[in-house]
Amino acid sequence: MITLSQIRLNGTKMMKTALVLAVMLSPPAAAFAARPLITDDAGTLGKGVFQVELGFEMSDHRTDDDGVLTREDASSATTTLSYGILDNLDVLLGMPYEKTKIREDGETVHNEDGIADLTLEAKWRFFEKDGFALAFKPGVSFPTGDDNKGFGTGRMTYGALFIAAKDIGPVSFHLNAGYKRNENKTNERKDMWGGDLAGVVTVAKPLKLLANVGMKTNTDRTVATDPAFLLGGLVYSITDKIDLDLGYKRGLNKAEADNAYIAGLTMKF
């Protein structure tokens, strides 16, 4: 009988293979991804355009270490404000609020909520030709969250993301690869790497279906396994400037949350 752990292990191997092939074979293209994807797109808003993204996520994670059954339930509400400074340059401010509850053998040992670290990023589409595009997205985080409660690192962090994409008819592909210098007071790993790949299919004018797979370095120094995920979702455009989104994310190994449920609203002005 195939076990859940074997499925997760095989899923992780497949995800690694997909990422390698994507880097080797996928040329970039000008296209937009969307919430609820983890992967970003190479598109920008355009000069003078303002965007508000409201996102909500709930997740659960169960582990069994040395006979102690632990369940972590987490939720987050994030507001992201974006503005097009130039046609090919956006600035983004992310403001997250988080809640975490941890139970061991049914007894609550941690139950906290609060503001997490604010993020400030810029996205620059520096190449575009014949339907192809490349973008670069540097960013920093500010220690606005309480690191003692698990809602921040206690220090400013910085990093950058490389973005590439390709359109093939109604299907678009998006590839991200990034690095983060995770300065912190919580004894986490400081050098963080990540990569993910997404596909978006336009089913009809108002409806898009999407899938996403990715992996990143584990912040926990004591754990060798890096979190990996698989995500599926949809976007429904109420108007050209208002989108609703729903998503489900599944962990491919024990380092990632077992389940995550995602919903959001995007508005342009």
Long-range contacts (C-beta under 8 A, 24 or more apart in sequence): 5-254, 8-251, 8-252, 8-253, 8-254, 9-253, 11-228, 11-230, 11-252, 11-253, 12-215, 12-228, 12-252, 12-253, 15-213, 15-214, 15-215, 15-228, 15-230, 15-252, 16-215, 18-197, 18-213, 19-195, 19-196, 19-197, 19-213, 19-214, 19-215, 22-173, 22-175, 22-197, 23-175, 23-177, 23-195, 26-164, 26-166, 26-173, 26-175, 27-132, 27-164, 27-166, 28-127, 28-132, 28-133, 28-134, 28-163, 28-164, 28-165, 28-166, 28-175, 29-131, 29-132, 29-133, 29-164, 29-165, 29-166, 29-167, 29-172, 29-173, 30-125, 30-128, 30-131, 30-132, 30-133, 30-165, 30-167, 31-133, 31-165, 31-166, 31-167, 31-172, 31-173, 31-174, 31-200, 32-172, 33-165, 33-172, 33-174, 33-198, 33-200, 33-210, 34-200, 34-208, 34-210, 34-235, 34-243, 34-245, 34-266, 35-235, 35-243, 35-245, 35-247, 35-262, 35-264, 35-266, 36-210, 36-231, 36-233, 36-235, 36-245, 36-246, 36-247, 36-262, 36-263, 36-264, 37-174, 37-198, 37-200, 37-210, 37-212, 37-231, 37-233, 37-247, 38-196, 38-198, 38-212, 38-214, 38-229, 38-231, 38-249, 39-174, 39-175, 39-176, 39-196, 39-197, 39-198, 39-212, 39-214, 40-123, 40-135, 40-137, 40-161, 40-163, 40-174, 40-176, 41-135, 41-163, 41-165, 41-174, 42-125, 42-133, 42-134, 42-135, 42-163, 42-164, 42-165, 42-174, 43-125, 43-133, 43-135, 43-165, 44-84, 44-86, 44-87, 44-88, 44-89, 44-90, 44-123, 44-125, 44-135, 45-82, 45-83, 45-84, 45-90, 45-268, 46-84, 46-87, 47-84, 47-85, 47-86, 47-87, 48-84, 49-83, 49-84, 49-268, 49-269, 50-81, 50-82, 50-83, 50-84, 50-268, 50-269, 51-80, 51-81, 51-82, 51-83, 51-266, 51-267, 51-268, 51-269, 52-79, 52-80, 52-81, 52-82, 52-266, 52-267, 52-269, 53-78, 53-79, 53-80, 53-81, 53-82, 53-264, 53-265, 53-266, 54-78, 54-79, 54-264, 54-265, 54-266, 55-79, 55-80, 55-262, 55-263, 55-264, 56-262, 56-263, 56-264, 57-260, 57-261, 57-262, 57-263, 58-260, 58-261, 59-249, 59-257, 59-258, 59-259, 59-260, 59-261, 60-257, 60-258, 60-259, 61-251, 61-256, 61-257, 61-258, 62-258, 63-254, 68-104, 68-105, 69-104, 69-105, 69-106, 70-102, 70-103, 70-104, 71-102, 71-103, 72-100, 72-101, 72-102, 72-103, 72-257, 73-100, 73-101, 73-102, 74-98, 74-99, 74-100, 74-101, 74-257, 75-99, 76-116, 88-124, 88-125, 88-126, 88-128, 89-122, 89-123, 89-124, 89-125, 90-122, 90-123, 91-120, 91-121, 91-122, 92-119, 92-120, 92-121, 92-122, 92-123, 92-139, 93-118, 93-119, 93-120, 94-118, 94-119, 94-120, 94-121, 98-145, 98-151, 100-149, 100-150, 100-151, 110-150, 112-146, 112-149, 112-150, 112-151, 114-145, 114-146, 114-149, 114-151, 115-144, 115-145, 115-146, 115-151, 116-144, 116-145, 116-151, 116-152, 117-141, 117-142, 117-143, 117-144, 117-145, 117-151, 117-152, 117-153, 117-157, 118-142, 118-144, 123-163, 131-167, 132-166, 133-164, 133-165, 134-162, 134-163, 134-164, 135-162, 135-163, 135-164, 136-160, 136-161, 136-162, 136-163, 137-161, 137-162, 137-163, 137-178, 147-184, 147-185, 147-186, 150-186, 153-182, 153-183, 153-184, 153-185, 153-186, 153-188, 154-184, 154-185, 154-186, 155-183, 155-184, 155-185, 156-183, 157-181, 157-182, 157-183, 157-184, 158-183, 159-192, 170-201, 170-202, 170-203, 171-199, 171-200, 171-201, 171-202, 172-199, 172-200, 173-197, 173-198, 173-199, 173-200, 174-198, 174-199, 174-200, 176-214, 182-219, 187-221, 188-219, 188-220, 188-221, 189-217, 189-218, 189-219, 189-220, 189-221, 191-217, 192-216, 192-217, 192-219, 193-217, 205-237, 206-236, 206-237, 206-238, 207-234, 207-235, 207-236, 207-237, 208-234, 208-235, 208-237, 209-233, 209-234, 210-234, 210-235, 210-247, 212-249, 213-252, 218-255, 220-255, 223-255, 225-253, 225-254, 225-255, 226-253, 226-255, 227-251, 227-253, 227-255, 227-256, 228-252, 228-253, 228-255, 228-256, 229-256, 229-260, 231-262, 233-262, 241-267, 241-268, 241-269, 242-266, 242-267, 242-268, 243-267
